[in-house]
Protein backbone atom coordinates (compact mmCIF):
# COMPACT_ATOMS: atom_id res chain seq x y z
CA UNK A 1 0.00 0.00 0.00
CA UNK A 2 2.86 2.38 0.83
CA UNK A 3 4.56 1.63 -2.47
CA UNK A 4 1.35 2.28 -4.37
CA UNK A 5 0.92 5.60 -2.59
CA UNK A 6 4.51 6.52 -3.42
CA UNK A 7 3.93 5.63 -7.09
CA UNK A 8 0.78 7.77 -7.10
CA UNK A 9 2.74 10.73 -5.68
CA UNK A 10 5.44 10.19 -8.26
CA UNK A 11 2.88 10.21 -11.07
CA UNK A 12 1.31 13.41 -9.75
CA UNK A 13 4.67 15.15 -9.52
CA UNK A 14 5.56 14.09 -13.06
CA UNK A 15 2.29 15.54 -14.36
CA UNK A 16 2.64 18.77 -12.37
CA UNK A 17 6.27 19.17 -13.43
CA UNK A 18 5.37 18.77 -17.08
CA UNK A 19 2.41 21.13 -16.82
CA UNK A 20 4.56 23.80 -15.15
CA UNK A 21 7.54 23.42 -17.46
CA UNK A 22 5.46 24.06 -20.57
CA UNK A 23 4.53 27.64 -19.58
CA UNK A 24 8.05 28.21 -18.29
CA UNK A 25 9.41 27.43 -21.73
CA UNK A 26 6.88 29.80 -23.29
CA UNK A 27 7.95 32.53 -20.87
CA UNK A 28 11.57 31.91 -21.68
CA UNK A 29 10.95 32.28 -25.41
CA UNK A 30 8.82 35.36 -24.79
CA UNK A 31 11.58 36.97 -22.78
CA UNK A 32 13.94 36.54 -25.70
CA UNK A 33 11.41 38.18 -27.99
CA UNK A 34 10.88 41.12 -25.58
CA UNK A 35 14.60 41.76 -25.36
CA UNK A 36 14.74 42.22 -29.12
CA UNK A 37 11.46 44.10 -29.58
CA UNK A 38 12.09 47.50 -31.19
CA UNK A 39 10.09 50.53 -30.16
CA UNK A 40 8.93 49.12 -26.83
CA UNK A 41 9.33 52.51 -25.21
CA UNK A 42 11.81 51.15 -22.72
CA UNK A 43 15.53 51.46 -22.78
CA UNK A 44 17.50 48.38 -23.66
CA UNK A 45 19.09 48.52 -20.23
CA UNK A 46 15.67 48.54 -18.53
CA UNK A 47 14.42 45.70 -20.71
CA UNK A 48 17.58 43.75 -20.01
CA UNK A 49 17.18 44.12 -16.24
CA UNK A 50 13.54 43.08 -16.41
CA UNK A 51 14.19 40.03 -18.52
CA UNK A 52 17.17 39.05 -16.37
CA UNK A 53 14.91 39.04 -13.29
CA UNK A 54 12.37 36.95 -15.17
CA UNK A 55 15.05 34.47 -16.22
CA UNK A 56 16.30 34.14 -12.63
CA UNK A 57 12.74 33.47 -11.48
CA UNK A 58 12.26 30.81 -14.14
CA UNK A 59 15.56 29.17 -13.18
CA UNK A 60 14.52 29.19 -9.52
CA UNK A 61 11.16 27.59 -10.33
CA UNK A 62 12.86 24.94 -12.44
CA UNK A 63 15.24 24.10 -9.58
CA UNK A 64 12.29 23.78 -7.20
CA UNK A 65 10.54 21.43 -9.61
CA UNK A 66 13.70 19.34 -9.93
CA UNK A 67 13.99 19.17 -6.13
CA UNK A 68 10.36 18.12 -5.83
CA UNK A 69 10.83 15.45 -8.46
CA UNK A 70 13.94 14.07 -6.71
CA UNK A 71 12.14 14.09 -3.37
CA UNK A 72 9.29 12.01 -4.70
CA UNK A 73 11.67 9.62 -6.46
CA UNK A 74 13.60 9.14 -3.23
CA UNK A 75 10.35 8.59 -1.37
CA UNK A 76 9.37 5.93 -3.90
CA UNK A 77 12.82 4.33 -3.77
CA UNK A 78 13.41 4.84 -7.50
CA UNK A 79 16.25 7.35 -7.37
TORMAR-748196 format. One record per residue: residue in three letters; chain; x, y, z of N, C-alpha, C in turn. Coordinates in Angstrom, 1 decimal, m for minus. Layout:
! TORMAR-748196
["ALA","A",[X,Y,Z],[X,Y,Z],[X,Y,Z]]
...
END
This chain:
! TORMAR-748196
["UNK","A",[0.8,m1.2,0.0],[0.0,0.0,0.0],[0.9,1.3,0.0]]
["UNK","A",[2.0,1.2,0.8],[2.9,2.4,0.8],[3.5,2.6,m0.5]]
["UNK","A",[3.9,1.5,m1.2],[4.6,1.6,m2.5],[3.6,2.2,m3.5]]
["UNK","A",[2.4,1.8,m3.4],[1.3,2.3,m4.4],[1.1,3.8,m4.2]]
["UNK","A",[1.1,4.2,m2.9],[0.9,5.6,m2.6],[2.1,6.4,m3.1]]
["UNK","A",[3.3,5.8,m2.9],[4.5,6.5,m3.4],[4.5,6.6,m4.9]]
["UNK","A",[4.0,5.6,m5.6],[3.9,5.6,m7.1],[2.9,6.7,m7.5]]
["UNK","A",[1.8,6.8,m6.8],[0.8,7.8,m7.1],[1.3,9.2,m7.0]]
["UNK","A",[2.1,9.4,m5.9],[2.7,10.7,m5.7],[3.7,11.0,m6.8]]
["UNK","A",[4.5,10.0,m7.2],[5.4,10.2,m8.3],[4.7,10.6,m9.6]]
["UNK","A",[3.6,9.9,m9.9],[2.9,10.2,m11.1],[2.4,11.6,m11.0]]
["UNK","A",[1.8,12.0,m9.9],[1.3,13.4,m9.8],[2.4,14.4,m10.0]]
["UNK","A",[3.6,14.2,m9.4],[4.7,15.2,m9.5],[5.1,15.2,m11.0]]
["UNK","A",[5.2,14.1,m11.6],[5.6,14.1,m13.1],[4.6,14.9,m13.9]]
["UNK","A",[3.3,14.8,m13.6],[2.3,15.5,m14.4],[2.4,17.0,m14.1]]
["UNK","A",[2.5,17.4,m12.8],[2.6,18.8,m12.4],[3.9,19.4,m13.0]]
["UNK","A",[5.0,18.7,m12.9],[6.3,19.2,m13.4],[6.1,19.5,m14.9]]
["UNK","A",[5.6,18.6,m15.7],[5.4,18.8,m17.1],[4.5,20.0,m17.3]]
["UNK","A",[3.4,20.0,m16.6],[2.4,21.1,m16.8],[3.0,22.5,m16.4]]
["UNK","A",[3.9,22.5,m15.5],[4.6,23.8,m15.1],[5.7,24.1,m16.1]]
["UNK","A",[6.4,23.1,m16.6],[7.5,23.4,m17.5],[7.1,24.0,m18.8]]
["UNK","A",[5.9,23.6,m19.3],[5.5,24.1,m20.6],[5.3,25.6,m20.6]]
["UNK","A",[4.6,26.2,m19.6],[4.5,27.6,m19.6],[5.9,28.3,m19.3]]
["UNK","A",[6.7,27.6,m18.5],[8.1,28.2,m18.3],[8.8,28.3,m19.6]]
["UNK","A",[8.7,27.4,m20.4],[9.4,27.4,m21.7],[8.8,28.6,m22.6]]
["UNK","A",[7.5,28.7,m22.6],[6.9,29.8,m23.3],[7.4,31.2,m22.8]]
["UNK","A",[7.4,31.3,m21.5],[8.0,32.5,m20.9],[9.4,32.8,m21.3]]
["UNK","A",[10.2,31.8,m21.3],[11.6,31.9,m21.7],[11.7,32.4,m23.1]]
["UNK","A",[10.9,31.8,m24.0],[11.0,32.3,m25.4],[10.4,33.7,m25.5]]
["UNK","A",[9.4,34.0,m24.8],[8.8,35.4,m24.8],[9.8,36.4,m24.3]]
["UNK","A",[10.6,36.0,m23.3],[11.6,37.0,m22.8],[12.6,37.3,m23.9]]
["UNK","A",[13.0,36.3,m24.6],[13.9,36.5,m25.7],[13.3,37.5,m26.7]]
["UNK","A",[12.1,37.3,m27.0],[11.4,38.2,m28.0],[11.3,39.6,m27.5]]
["UNK","A",[11.0,39.8,m26.2],[10.9,41.1,m25.6],[12.2,41.8,m25.6]]
["UNK","A",[13.3,41.1,m25.4],[14.6,41.8,m25.4],[14.9,42.4,m26.7]]
["UNK","A",[14.4,41.8,m27.8],[14.7,42.2,m29.1],[13.7,43.1,m29.7]]
["UNK","A",[12.6,43.4,m29.0],[11.5,44.1,m29.6],[11.8,45.6,m29.7]]
["UNK","A",[11.8,46.1,m31.0],[12.1,47.5,m31.2],[10.9,48.4,m30.8]]
["UNK","A",[11.1,49.6,m30.4],[10.1,50.5,m30.2],[9.2,50.2,m29.0]]
["UNK","A",[9.7,49.5,m28.0],[8.9,49.1,m26.8],[8.7,50.3,m25.9]]
["UNK","A",[9.4,51.4,m26.1],[9.3,52.5,m25.2],[10.2,52.4,m24.0]]
["UNK","A",[10.9,51.3,m23.9],[11.8,51.1,m22.7],[13.2,51.1,m23.2]]
["UNK","A",[14.1,51.5,m22.4],[15.5,51.5,m22.8],[16.0,50.0,m22.8]]
["UNK","A",[17.0,49.7,m23.6],[17.5,48.4,m23.7],[18.0,47.9,m22.3]]
["UNK","A",[18.6,48.9,m21.6],[19.1,48.5,m20.2],[17.9,48.1,m19.3]]
["UNK","A",[16.8,48.9,m19.3],[15.7,48.5,m18.5],[15.1,47.2,m18.9]]
["UNK","A",[14.9,47.0,m20.2],[14.4,45.7,m20.7],[15.3,44.5,m20.3]]
["UNK","A",[16.6,44.8,m20.4],[17.6,43.8,m20.0],[17.5,43.4,m18.5]]
["UNK","A",[17.3,44.4,m17.7],[17.2,44.1,m16.2],[15.9,43.4,m16.0]]
["UNK","A",[14.8,43.8,m16.6],[13.5,43.1,m16.4],[13.6,41.6,m16.9]]
["UNK","A",[14.1,41.4,m18.0],[14.2,40.0,m18.5],[15.2,39.2,m17.7]]
["UNK","A",[16.2,39.8,m17.2],[17.2,39.0,m16.4],[16.5,38.6,m15.1]]
["UNK","A",[15.7,39.4,m14.5],[14.9,39.0,m13.3],[14.0,37.9,m13.6]]
["UNK","A",[13.3,38.0,m14.8],[12.4,37.0,m15.2],[13.1,35.6,m15.4]]
["UNK","A",[14.3,35.7,m16.0],[15.0,34.5,m16.2],[15.5,33.9,m14.9]]
["UNK","A",[15.9,34.7,m13.9],[16.3,34.1,m12.6],[15.1,33.5,m11.9]]
["UNK","A",[13.9,34.1,m12.1],[12.7,33.5,m11.5],[12.4,32.1,m12.1]]
["UNK","A",[12.5,32.1,m13.4],[12.3,30.8,m14.1],[13.3,29.7,m13.7]]
["UNK","A",[14.5,30.1,m13.6],[15.6,29.2,m13.2],[15.3,28.7,m11.8]]
["UNK","A",[14.8,29.6,m10.9],[14.5,29.2,m9.5],[13.3,28.2,m9.5]]
["UNK","A",[12.3,28.5,m10.3],[11.2,27.6,m10.3],[11.6,26.2,m10.9]]
["UNK","A",[12.4,26.2,m11.9],[12.9,24.9,m12.4],[13.6,24.1,m11.4]]
["UNK","A",[14.5,24.8,m10.6],[15.2,24.1,m9.6],[14.3,23.5,m8.5]]
["UNK","A",[13.3,24.3,m8.2],[12.3,23.8,m7.2],[11.6,22.6,m7.7]]
["UNK","A",[11.2,22.6,m9.0],[10.5,21.4,m9.6],[11.5,20.2,m9.6]]
["UNK","A",[12.7,20.4,m9.9],[13.7,19.3,m9.9],[13.8,18.8,m8.5]]
["UNK","A",[13.9,19.6,m7.5],[14.0,19.2,m6.1],[12.8,18.4,m5.7]]
["UNK","A",[11.6,18.8,m6.1],[10.4,18.1,m5.8],[10.4,16.7,m6.5]]
["UNK","A",[10.8,16.7,m7.7],[10.8,15.4,m8.5],[11.8,14.5,m7.8]]
["UNK","A",[13.0,14.9,m7.4],[13.9,14.1,m6.7],[13.4,13.6,m5.4]]
["UNK","A",[12.7,14.5,m4.7],[12.1,14.1,m3.4],[11.2,12.9,m3.5]]
["UNK","A",[10.3,13.1,m4.5],[9.3,12.0,m4.7],[10.0,10.7,m5.2]]
["UNK","A",[11.0,10.8,m6.0],[11.7,9.6,m6.5],[12.4,8.9,m5.3]]
["UNK","A",[13.0,9.7,m4.4],[13.6,9.1,m3.2],[12.6,8.5,m2.3]]
["UNK","A",[11.4,9.1,m2.2],[10.3,8.6,m1.4],[9.9,7.3,m1.9]]
["UNK","A",[9.8,7.2,m3.3],[9.4,5.9,m3.9],[10.5,4.9,m4.0]]
["UNK","A",[11.7,5.3,m3.7],[12.8,4.3,m3.8],[13.3,4.1,m5.2]]
["UNK","A",[13.0,5.0,m6.1],[13.4,4.8,m7.5],[14.6,5.7,m7.9]]
["UNK","A",[15.2,6.4,m7.0],[16.3,7.4,m7.4],[17.6,6.6,m7.6]]
END
